[in-house]
Amino acid sequence: DVLPSPDGPVPSVSITEIRQYLRAQEIPFHDGYSCLHTPSLFTGDRGDQPLSANAPFTLFIDKTTGSFLCTATLAEGTWHDFRANVEMRHRGVTPIPPGTSEEMEEEMRQAREDARCIWERALPLWELLDEKETEETRALFGISQVTDATLKRFGVRYLRAARSLVFPWFSPQDGTLKGLKLLRVEKKGGTITYVEETLPRFDSYRNLFGLPLIGRRDTELVLTGWELDALALHQAAGVASVALPRGASCLSPTLLPYLEQFKRITLWLGEDLRSWEAAKLFARKLSLKRCSLVRPGNLQPRPLEALNQGLNVTKILRSALLAGHKSIVSFRQLREEVFGELVNTEQVSGVKWARFPELNKLLKGHRRGELTIFTGPTGSGKTTFISEYALDLCMQGVCTLWGSFEINNVRLAKIMLTQFAGRRLEDQLELYDEWADRFEELPLYFMTFHGQQSIKTVIDTMQHAVYMYDITHVVVDNLQFMMGHEHISVDR
């Protein structure tokens, strides 16, 4: 695979089937919010002894996909892998966690080594000898109000050579360094943008920043979209807070087991409407009944901004809205939402295209829940245009899934990489790795179908991708190829 792609349609398994199987195999379990909890197959007693209900329930089975994760050994796999391990156990064979390829293992080992070297070169901010440099750095990142004690508690350091803040990822098991996120500031004119880089790369960087600081008895948590917000929340309100590795763009199902212990989760992901939409999406994954959402607004900016403005962060948290809603509402309950849409007219109109100002006039921007159809004769440039149009959104963090039924993924990826680099890479092959590395960071996924497919298979794959990768934009190219040329009835 040239790029990470959602695996082919996973064998769909219902929660009822999972429960029936566990009961039939006499595996004790209890219901969590997003997962079923069971004792682990990979720890403690081996062989054909039944799993004890007194053992710690450290294995979590995702209720939607059947995938599992053991938080004690980090063994993970599909529902098929789980069943295979149960069978092995019955035969008295020690279950083996599904392994990664040697190449992946080597890549992860190298990434951890690189992370360790960077971590050793980075210094705590208060150890910079030049006071002026320390103040300028704090001002640049907007953390003048964040105390040394808070930075120390979360283990944040500063890498002078790269002018970057360094956020560590420690293993919840043994406290070893597993990876890092680097954050630097780029100034263009009057605008400031934050650039993030992770070791290992994003698709395997699964840190919930702040997780090792949370006690086993903590039952309430605030989920943020940014490491600096987690610092601000802890300092201003003394609450347990963690940051998602990919911010408001994605909540990977592999992180759900670590959030099972909390009876109440407040999502405060950012200060724009995209963060608000993401919070509603994530709350569905986490179980609506335990989630509350902080609505973005003038008096409710992101947590770091609230700290800097001297706002009452505890009061903002108390005003969070319950995610679960009744089937019938009155206007009084919608009143604030309507006001929010009037105040943020620009944001409500969707994510604007950076490269197509004329398209913004027609479509206003990319809005979830809308269907846009592009038509034109063969060879008129539909695929070329749509790949550019999708790339534009993808570069702005819109998680995108491509279903190319007409041309294969390698050729499509080549077109998009050329558009992304803005140059003919075949004439400058020495630049290929640099541009490919940057392209790989985009939240872009490809379905591995080609030619005619059954509609059910395609829709199942799309739904799987939406759950796994929080896809908000799907491209189908093209409808005729996907459905075959015969029997195009109105229904289909």
Secondary structure by P-SEA (a helix, b strand, c coil): ccccccccccccccaaaaaaaaaaacbbbbbcccbbbbccccccccccccccccccccbbbcccccccccccccccccaaaaaaaaaaaaaccccccccccaaaaaaaaaaaaaaaaaaaacccccccccaaaaaaaaaaaccccccaaaaaaacccccccccbbbbbbbbccccccccbbbbbbbbcccbbbbbbbbcccccccccccccccccccccbbbbbccaaaaaaaaaacccbbbbbcccccccccccccccccccbbbbbccccaaaaaaaaaaaaaaccccbbbbbbccccccaaaaaaacccaaaaaaabbbcccccccccccaaaaaaaaaaaccccccccccccaaaaaacccccccbbbbbbbcccccaaaaaaaaaaaaaaaccbbbbbcccccaaaaaaaaaaaaacccccccccaaaaaaaaaaaccbbbbcccccccaaaaaaaaaaaaaaccccbbbbcccccccccccccccc
